[in-house]
Amino acid sequence: MPRRTHEDTEPLLSSTHMDEDDDQVSSSRKKLSFEEAVEKAGFGLFHWLLLGVCGWANASDAVEILCVSFLLPTARCDLQLSSADMGLLTASIFLGMMVGGYVWGYLADRRGRRSVLVISLTVNGTFGAVASLAPSFWLFLLLRFFSGVGVGGSIPVIFSYFSEFQPRLRRGAMISALATFWMAGNILAAGVAWLVIPRTSLNADWGWLDFQSWRLFVVLCSVPSLSSALIFRVFMPESPKFLMEAGRETEALSVFQKMFKLNNRHATKPFPALGLVIRPKDDEEKSRPSSGSRCQRFSHQLKQALDPMKQLFVGPLASRSVVLLIIFFCISFGYYGLWMWFPELFKRAEDGGSPCTNTSRVQSSENESCYPVKTAVYMEGFITAASNLPGNIFTILLMDRIGGKILLSVSMLASSVSVFIIYVVKTKTQSLIVSCVFSGVSVISWNALDVVGTELYPTQLRSSALGVFTGVGRVAAIMGNVVFGQLVDSNCAVPLLMVSALLLAGGLAALRLPQTKQTELT
């Protein structure tokens, strides 16, 4: 009998008279691994819709984090903030992100990406909106902390979720495109601040609360997070990679079928698979105590929760985990420590001169009224945010060709140089130009780190790993903001030189990472 081809076998799959041997052969051919299933599902409309939805969620995180930096020049009067208080306020959301990062990441690896995204985005948006009604600084600080807990979950999980739909050869470019939406959120926050905060006609006196325009800005900044949560809840599927790792073959196959249908709308044949290759699961139930005291059960659950963190630092994962810890600390201290203070530094350079050497401006700022609001601060913030665009385009085009490791190292070294130049510039125009250079170069580091971080770890550890590293990054961001708050008035040069040195160290450490260009997800 001549050997049957794929075309010969296809119509026989539905035949009740197919002999048992042919059925087994066809079924084995149709059982696809994850990478094979992603390739068979094609690339098209589904992935662009996914990019839009995940991108909007990523932008919402940027809006929620950066909105504080844009309201500082006016909110400092209404809340009677010192520079040290402003440092605490910008640090509060990062403290929440540090707490939420590992917890949400662990839950995403155990319970699923989509449900964690829905809850964390809802927490972020809800507490962000309620913060607008806080009459005192300390209540505002507390509510921003809880908003940060939500942000801490959505940032690491969104990249794990998104990467697990991407074909191997397009993953780097697509993750870079997703990271570009951080710039979109930055521009959105700066643009809304520019439009809303200077308009004192939007103020309202409610007796118990003087609702200034910056409070309306805080409410508007919560809209992207809440709308993202709704979109994920109603329209988006669970990650097929997570479903396969969880042994939920039927659900995973259904996701691939939907992907295939959207990507191949004119195809006459269904998704070419009868099933998926599912790895055998470890029997966790055997190690779970069925009896014992409440304390013993809690101890066991705590051990299970901390186990992913332990796995990051044993065996072949240990060296890359240590390097990533160093990189996340260096880039987070540098980027967030500096970026959150750009509007305030621009404000101090308003009359000309470097923000660090214009001491007369600093001395008079305490007694200066916040109104009328000077829109130049928001215009400069908008320009600096928009300067991310060249770096984003660069990474989208070259990520899959060069690889994340090289881009990460080179961009961090270039960022270090640009920060040092900010320290030595003498005019406001020069300060703005160098800040734009820093913005365009540093975004390459973040985009490369997003790609490298998702490709270096297996599915069962991916979100947990990103949660741990972003948690360390939040500690660094808190330290950066506190250091700037304490020293920006007395010795502005110290934090700038610290940022430059840490970015240099992170760029050198990145050379120790393995190359992950176009690697398969494990």
PLY file of the C-alpha trace (Angstrom):
ply
format ascii 1.0
element vertex 522
property float x
property float y
property float z
element edge 521
property int vertex1
property int vertex2
end_header
0.00 0.00 0.00
1.45 3.47 -0.87
2.27 5.74 2.08
-0.49 8.25 2.82
0.36 11.93 2.68
-0.99 14.60 5.03
-3.57 15.52 2.37
-4.63 11.91 1.98
-5.13 11.49 5.70
-7.07 14.70 6.37
-10.49 13.63 5.02
-10.18 10.23 6.65
-10.06 11.71 10.16
-13.84 11.86 10.30
-14.37 8.41 8.81
-15.86 5.79 11.09
-14.12 3.09 9.04
-10.55 4.28 9.69
-8.55 1.41 11.03
-6.98 1.70 14.47
-3.36 1.90 13.27
-4.06 4.84 10.92
-5.95 6.60 13.69
-2.96 6.32 16.01
-0.54 7.56 13.34
-2.72 10.53 12.44
-3.29 11.43 16.06
0.42 11.36 16.80
1.05 13.63 13.86
-1.61 16.03 15.06
-0.36 16.29 18.64
1.48 19.59 18.68
3.97 21.07 21.12
3.45 24.63 22.30
5.87 26.16 19.78
4.36 24.09 16.96
0.82 25.09 17.95
1.75 28.78 18.04
3.28 28.50 14.56
0.23 26.64 13.20
-2.11 29.26 14.66
-0.40 31.81 12.42
0.37 35.45 12.99
-2.15 38.15 12.23
-5.22 39.93 13.51
-5.32 38.15 16.87
-1.78 39.24 17.72
-2.42 42.85 16.77
-5.58 42.91 18.88
-3.62 41.31 21.73
-0.91 43.96 21.35
-3.53 46.71 21.59
-5.18 45.27 24.71
-1.94 44.42 26.54
-0.42 47.68 25.38
-3.29 49.65 26.88
-2.76 47.81 30.18
0.96 48.60 30.07
0.18 52.24 29.30
-2.23 52.34 32.25
0.59 51.30 34.58
2.79 54.08 33.23
0.00 56.62 33.72
-0.62 55.52 37.30
3.08 55.55 38.25
4.06 58.79 36.56
0.97 60.85 37.40
2.45 61.70 40.81
5.48 63.35 39.23
3.24 65.64 37.15
1.04 66.73 40.04
3.93 67.52 42.43
4.49 71.14 41.30
0.89 72.07 42.30
-0.12 69.43 44.87
2.81 70.39 47.06
0.97 73.60 47.97
-2.44 72.04 48.65
-0.96 69.21 50.72
1.79 71.42 52.20
4.64 69.17 51.10
8.34 69.62 51.68
10.89 68.13 49.27
11.30 65.19 51.68
7.50 64.65 51.65
7.51 64.67 47.86
10.20 62.00 47.93
8.03 59.85 50.22
4.99 60.37 47.99
6.79 59.27 44.83
8.25 56.33 46.77
4.88 55.16 48.14
3.63 53.63 44.91
6.93 51.76 44.51
6.60 50.38 48.03
3.19 49.02 47.04
4.64 47.59 43.85
7.34 45.85 45.84
4.70 44.18 48.02
2.42 43.30 45.12
5.08 42.18 42.65
5.96 38.79 44.10
2.46 38.02 45.45
0.73 38.62 42.12
3.56 36.94 40.20
3.28 33.82 42.37
-0.51 33.72 41.95
-0.16 34.18 38.17
2.10 31.12 37.97
-0.35 29.09 40.07
-3.83 30.43 39.21
-3.45 31.91 35.76
-2.33 35.13 34.11
-5.67 36.55 33.03
-7.48 36.47 36.39
-4.51 38.07 38.16
-4.40 40.83 35.54
-8.10 41.57 36.04
-7.79 41.82 39.84
-4.51 43.76 39.93
-5.68 46.30 37.35
-8.92 46.78 39.28
-7.02 47.34 42.54
-4.75 49.82 40.79
-7.53 51.88 39.24
-9.88 51.82 42.23
-7.39 53.02 44.82
-5.90 55.46 42.34
-9.28 57.11 41.84
-10.17 57.14 45.56
-6.84 58.86 46.31
-8.15 61.98 44.57
-10.53 62.49 47.52
-7.87 62.24 50.24
-7.93 65.48 52.27
-4.51 64.93 53.90
-1.04 63.99 52.77
-0.82 60.80 54.83
-4.13 59.41 53.56
-3.14 60.26 50.01
0.16 58.47 50.64
-1.62 55.35 51.95
-4.03 55.17 49.00
-1.18 55.58 46.53
0.53 52.67 48.27
-2.48 50.40 47.68
-2.64 51.57 44.08
0.99 50.50 43.79
0.10 47.01 45.04
-2.11 46.67 41.96
0.53 48.06 39.60
3.05 45.61 41.07
0.97 42.73 39.74
0.08 43.94 36.28
3.58 44.97 35.15
5.35 41.58 35.44
2.31 39.49 34.56
1.39 41.43 31.41
4.72 40.58 29.77
4.52 36.89 30.75
0.97 36.73 29.41
1.79 38.50 26.15
4.98 36.54 25.42
3.13 33.22 25.73
1.07 33.93 22.60
4.01 34.91 20.37
5.77 32.77 17.73
9.47 32.37 18.47
10.82 34.40 15.54
8.59 37.39 16.27
8.68 37.38 20.06
11.47 39.92 20.54
9.96 42.48 18.19
6.46 42.05 19.61
7.56 42.38 23.24
9.49 45.49 22.22
6.31 46.81 20.61
4.41 46.10 23.83
7.04 47.98 25.82
6.51 50.95 23.49
3.11 51.50 25.10
4.91 52.63 28.25
5.91 55.67 26.20
2.29 56.07 25.13
1.20 56.07 28.78
3.93 58.55 29.63
2.83 60.87 26.83
-0.81 60.44 27.85
-0.06 61.35 31.48
1.99 64.38 30.43
-0.65 65.49 27.92
-3.57 65.15 30.33
-1.58 67.00 33.01
-0.84 69.76 30.52
-4.53 70.07 29.62
-6.12 69.66 33.06
-3.87 70.87 35.90
-3.36 74.49 34.73
-7.15 74.99 34.36
-8.17 76.43 37.72
-11.74 76.77 36.39
-12.07 73.04 37.08
-11.64 73.61 40.82
-14.59 73.02 43.17
-15.02 73.81 46.87
-17.01 71.03 48.56
-16.63 72.37 52.08
-14.81 69.35 53.46
-12.47 69.25 50.45
-11.08 71.84 48.06
-11.18 69.77 44.86
-8.34 71.28 42.80
-7.67 70.49 39.14
-4.81 68.16 40.05
-7.32 65.93 41.86
-9.37 65.64 38.67
-6.13 64.68 36.92
-5.67 61.84 39.44
-9.20 60.55 38.69
-8.58 60.60 34.95
-5.35 58.67 35.43
-7.31 55.74 36.91
-9.52 55.31 33.82
-6.98 53.31 31.73
-6.49 50.71 34.49
-10.20 50.18 35.11
-11.00 49.96 31.40
-8.14 47.46 30.90
-9.50 45.26 33.67
-12.93 45.24 32.00
-11.48 44.34 28.58
-9.46 41.44 29.99
-12.46 40.18 31.96
-14.83 40.18 28.99
-12.77 39.49 25.88
-9.34 37.97 26.55
-8.47 34.25 26.89
-6.08 32.64 29.33
-2.47 32.08 28.22
-2.31 28.81 26.24
1.19 28.11 27.57
-0.08 28.34 31.16
-3.05 26.08 30.30
-0.76 23.47 28.79
1.56 23.54 31.81
-1.51 23.16 34.05
-2.64 20.09 32.07
-5.76 21.83 30.73
-5.38 20.58 27.16
-8.95 21.18 25.97
-8.92 24.83 27.06
-5.50 25.43 25.53
-6.60 23.86 22.25
-9.68 26.10 22.25
-7.43 29.19 22.58
-5.28 28.08 19.65
-8.42 27.47 17.59
-9.62 31.01 18.28
-6.18 32.38 17.38
-6.22 30.39 14.13
-9.72 31.57 13.26
-8.84 35.26 13.69
-5.47 34.99 11.96
-6.81 32.93 9.04
-10.28 34.33 8.47
-10.44 33.08 4.88
-9.13 29.59 5.60
-11.41 26.70 4.67
-9.75 24.18 7.01
-9.90 24.17 10.83
-6.91 24.42 13.14
-4.73 21.41 12.17
-4.45 19.64 15.50
-6.28 16.90 17.36
-4.46 17.60 20.58
-1.46 19.12 22.31
1.63 17.63 23.88
1.10 18.02 27.62
3.99 17.50 30.00
3.24 15.23 32.95
2.49 17.30 36.05
4.26 16.83 39.34
1.89 15.36 41.87
1.70 18.26 44.29
-1.16 16.68 46.18
1.12 13.98 47.61
3.27 16.55 49.31
0.33 18.48 50.70
-0.60 17.54 54.24
-4.18 16.36 54.44
-4.24 16.71 58.19
-2.39 18.52 60.92
-2.76 21.70 62.86
-3.59 25.04 61.28
-0.03 26.16 62.00
1.40 23.17 60.10
-0.84 23.79 57.10
0.10 27.48 57.09
3.78 26.56 57.32
3.41 24.23 54.35
1.61 26.87 52.29
4.26 29.45 53.14
6.98 27.03 52.08
5.20 26.45 48.77
4.85 30.21 48.22
8.56 30.79 48.82
9.67 27.78 46.80
9.71 29.63 43.42
12.04 32.25 44.91
14.35 29.47 46.12
14.39 27.86 42.67
15.63 31.09 41.11
18.90 30.85 43.01
19.83 27.19 42.58
21.44 25.35 39.68
21.87 27.00 36.28
19.37 29.77 37.09
21.41 31.14 40.00
24.01 33.16 38.09
21.51 34.82 35.75
19.22 35.60 38.68
22.01 37.38 40.58
22.94 39.41 37.48
19.31 40.39 36.88
18.95 41.46 40.51
21.91 43.81 40.05
20.54 45.16 36.76
17.01 45.73 38.08
18.36 47.54 41.12
20.69 49.78 39.11
18.24 50.72 36.37
15.29 51.24 38.74
17.25 53.47 41.13
18.55 55.47 38.18
15.49 55.71 35.96
12.73 56.20 38.53
14.90 58.23 40.88
15.58 60.70 38.08
12.42 60.47 35.97
9.98 61.12 38.79
11.84 64.33 39.57
12.15 65.69 36.05
9.09 68.01 36.34
10.42 69.46 39.60
13.92 69.88 38.14
12.48 71.57 35.07
10.50 73.88 37.32
13.67 74.86 39.17
15.38 75.61 35.86
12.45 77.75 34.67
14.34 81.04 34.97
17.39 79.64 33.22
20.45 77.76 34.39
21.11 74.21 35.48
18.60 72.75 37.99
21.48 71.74 40.26
23.36 75.04 40.23
20.45 77.48 40.23
20.48 77.85 44.02
18.50 81.07 44.11
15.58 79.30 42.49
15.71 76.50 45.06
15.80 78.90 48.00
12.77 80.84 46.79
10.68 77.81 45.88
9.43 77.22 49.43
7.65 80.57 49.58
6.45 80.53 45.98
2.78 80.12 45.12
1.81 77.15 42.97
-0.76 79.26 41.10
-1.04 80.27 38.37
0.39 77.01 37.10
3.28 77.42 34.67
2.50 75.20 31.70
6.12 75.09 30.52
6.78 72.35 33.10
4.19 70.06 31.48
5.27 70.94 27.96
8.83 69.91 28.84
7.55 66.71 30.44
5.56 65.97 27.28
8.61 66.52 25.08
10.78 64.32 27.28
8.17 61.55 27.18
7.86 61.78 23.40
11.63 61.43 23.05
11.17 57.72 23.91
9.94 57.14 20.36
13.32 56.74 18.57
14.50 54.24 21.19
11.28 52.24 20.89
11.48 52.10 17.10
15.13 51.08 17.36
14.35 48.12 19.62
11.39 46.93 17.55
13.54 46.81 14.42
16.72 45.37 15.92
15.74 43.28 18.95
15.49 40.00 17.04
18.65 40.74 15.05
21.02 41.90 17.79
19.48 40.28 20.86
18.42 41.72 24.20
21.73 41.20 25.99
23.81 43.54 23.79
21.08 46.18 23.57
20.65 46.13 27.35
24.34 46.59 28.09
25.05 49.28 25.51
21.96 51.35 26.33
22.67 51.31 30.09
26.22 52.50 29.46
24.94 55.28 27.18
22.33 56.24 29.80
25.11 56.54 32.37
26.95 59.03 30.18
23.82 61.09 29.51
23.03 61.42 33.24
26.57 62.62 33.94
26.10 65.28 31.24
22.89 66.47 32.96
25.07 67.25 35.97
27.52 69.41 33.97
25.10 71.34 31.70
24.73 75.07 32.35
21.44 76.13 30.76
17.81 75.07 30.82
17.83 74.27 27.08
20.86 72.04 27.45
19.24 70.30 30.41
16.08 69.60 28.38
18.09 68.25 25.41
20.19 65.91 27.55
17.07 64.76 29.42
15.52 63.83 26.08
18.65 61.90 25.16
18.46 60.03 28.47
14.79 59.26 27.81
15.43 57.92 24.31
18.42 55.79 25.33
17.15 54.43 28.65
13.93 53.11 27.13
16.07 50.70 25.07
17.33 49.22 28.35
13.80 48.64 29.64
12.62 47.10 26.36
15.61 44.77 26.24
15.10 43.82 29.90
11.44 42.96 29.20
12.51 40.57 26.45
15.44 39.00 28.31
13.46 38.57 31.52
10.68 36.59 29.84
13.03 34.32 27.87
15.45 33.34 30.65
12.93 31.44 32.83
10.51 28.53 32.37
6.76 29.01 32.38
6.22 27.84 35.96
8.72 30.45 37.22
8.37 33.25 34.67
5.88 35.53 36.45
7.37 34.75 39.87
10.86 35.65 38.62
9.69 38.92 37.11
7.77 39.63 40.30
10.91 39.12 42.42
13.10 41.25 40.18
10.59 44.05 39.82
10.17 43.92 43.61
13.90 44.52 44.00
13.55 47.28 41.43
10.84 48.89 43.56
13.17 48.91 46.57
15.71 50.68 44.38
13.07 53.12 43.12
12.05 53.91 46.70
15.66 54.53 47.64
16.19 56.69 44.57
13.18 58.88 45.31
14.04 59.23 49.00
17.65 60.13 48.15
16.49 62.75 45.64
13.98 64.13 48.14
16.61 64.49 50.85
19.42 65.87 48.69
17.79 67.76 45.82
17.77 71.00 47.82
21.17 70.72 49.51
23.37 68.82 47.07
21.69 67.91 43.79
24.96 66.61 42.32
25.14 63.61 44.65
22.02 61.74 43.44
22.83 62.50 39.80
26.34 61.08 40.11
24.94 58.05 42.00
22.52 57.40 39.14
25.32 57.65 36.58
27.53 55.22 38.53
24.76 52.65 39.05
23.75 52.66 35.38
27.40 52.08 34.48
27.56 49.11 36.88
24.32 47.65 35.50
25.55 47.94 31.92
28.72 46.03 32.75
26.78 43.36 34.69
24.52 42.76 31.67
27.50 41.36 29.78
27.32 38.32 32.09
23.85 37.30 30.90
23.38 34.47 28.37
22.23 35.39 24.88
18.52 34.61 24.36
17.93 35.81 20.80
14.92 34.00 19.26
15.04 31.25 21.89
12.12 28.89 22.52
10.03 29.36 25.65
10.39 26.48 28.10
0 1
1 2
2 3
3 4
4 5
5 6
6 7
7 8
8 9
9 10
10 11
11 12
12 13
13 14
14 15
15 16
16 17
17 18
18 19
19 20
20 21
21 22
22 23
23 24
24 25
25 26
26 27
27 28
28 29
29 30
30 31
31 32
32 33
33 34
34 35
35 36
36 37
37 38
38 39
39 40
40 41
41 42
42 43
43 44
44 45
45 46
46 47
47 48
48 49
49 50
50 51
51 52
52 53
53 54
54 55
55 56
56 57
57 58
58 59
59 60
60 61
61 62
62 63
63 64
64 65
65 66
66 67
67 68
68 69
69 70
70 71
71 72
72 73
73 74
74 75
75 76
76 77
77 78
78 79
79 80
80 81
81 82
82 83
83 84
84 85
85 86
86 87
87 88
88 89
89 90
90 91
91 92
92 93
93 94
94 95
95 96
96 97
97 98
98 99
99 100
100 101
101 102
102 103
103 104
104 105
105 106
106 107
107 108
108 109
109 110
110 111
111 112
112 113
113 114
114 115
115 116
116 117
117 118
118 119
119 120
120 121
121 122
122 123
123 124
124 125
125 126
126 127
127 128
128 129
129 130
130 131
131 132
132 133
133 134
134 135
135 136
136 137
137 138
138 139
139 140
140 141
141 142
142 143
143 144
144 145
145 146
146 147
147 148
148 149
149 150
150 151
151 152
152 153
153 154
154 155
155 156
156 157
157 158
158 159
159 160
160 161
161 162
162 163
163 164
164 165
165 166
166 167
167 168
168 169
169 170
170 171
171 172
172 173
173 174
174 175
175 176
176 177
177 178
178 179
179 180
180 181
181 182
182 183
183 184
184 185
185 186
186 187
187 188
188 189
189 190
190 191
191 192
192 193
193 194
194 195
195 196
196 197
197 198
198 199
199 200
200 201
201 202
202 203
203 204
204 205
205 206
206 207
207 208
208 209
209 210
210 211
211 212
212 213
213 214
214 215
215 216
216 217
217 218
218 219
219 220
220 221
221 222
222 223
223 224
224 225
225 226
226 227
227 228
228 229
229 230
230 231
231 232
232 233
233 234
234 235
235 236
236 237
237 238
238 239
239 240
240 241
241 242
242 243
243 244
244 245
245 246
246 247
247 248
248 249
249 250
250 251
251 252
252 253
253 254
254 255
255 256
256 257
257 258
258 259
259 260
260 261
261 262
262 263
263 264
264 265
265 266
266 267
267 268
268 269
269 270
270 271
271 272
272 273
273 274
274 275
275 276
276 277
277 278
278 279
279 280
280 281
281 282
282 283
283 284
284 285
285 286
286 287
287 288
288 289
289 290
290 291
291 292
292 293
293 294
294 295
295 296
296 297
297 298
298 299
299 300
300 301
301 302
302 303
303 304
304 305
305 306
306 307
307 308
308 309
309 310
310 311
311 312
312 313
313 314
314 315
315 316
316 317
317 318
318 319
319 320
320 321
321 322
322 323
323 324
324 325
325 326
326 327
327 328
328 329
329 330
330 331
331 332
332 333
333 334
334 335
335 336
336 337
337 338
338 339
339 340
340 341
341 342
342 343
343 344
344 345
345 346
346 347
347 348
348 349
349 350
350 351
351 352
352 353
353 354
354 355
355 356
356 357
357 358
358 359
359 360
360 361
361 362
362 363
363 364
364 365
365 366
366 367
367 368
368 369
369 370
370 371
371 372
372 373
373 374
374 375
375 376
376 377
377 378
378 379
379 380
380 381
381 382
382 383
383 384
384 385
385 386
386 387
387 388
388 389
389 390
390 391
391 392
392 393
393 394
394 395
395 396
396 397
397 398
398 399
399 400
400 401
401 402
402 403
403 404
404 405
405 406
406 407
407 408
408 409
409 410
410 411
411 412
412 413
413 414
414 415
415 416
416 417
417 418
418 419
419 420
420 421
421 422
422 423
423 424
424 425
425 426
426 427
427 428
428 429
429 430
430 431
431 432
432 433
433 434
434 435
435 436
436 437
437 438
438 439
439 440
440 441
441 442
442 443
443 444
444 445
445 446
446 447
447 448
448 449
449 450
450 451
451 452
452 453
453 454
454 455
455 456
456 457
457 458
458 459
459 460
460 461
461 462
462 463
463 464
464 465
465 466
466 467
467 468
468 469
469 470
470 471
471 472
472 473
473 474
474 475
475 476
476 477
477 478
478 479
479 480
480 481
481 482
482 483
483 484
484 485
485 486
486 487
487 488
488 489
489 490
490 491
491 492
492 493
493 494
494 495
495 496
496 497
497 498
498 499
499 500
500 501
501 502
502 503
503 504
504 505
505 506
506 507
507 508
508 509
509 510
510 511
511 512
512 513
513 514
514 515
515 516
516 517
517 518
518 519
519 520
520 521
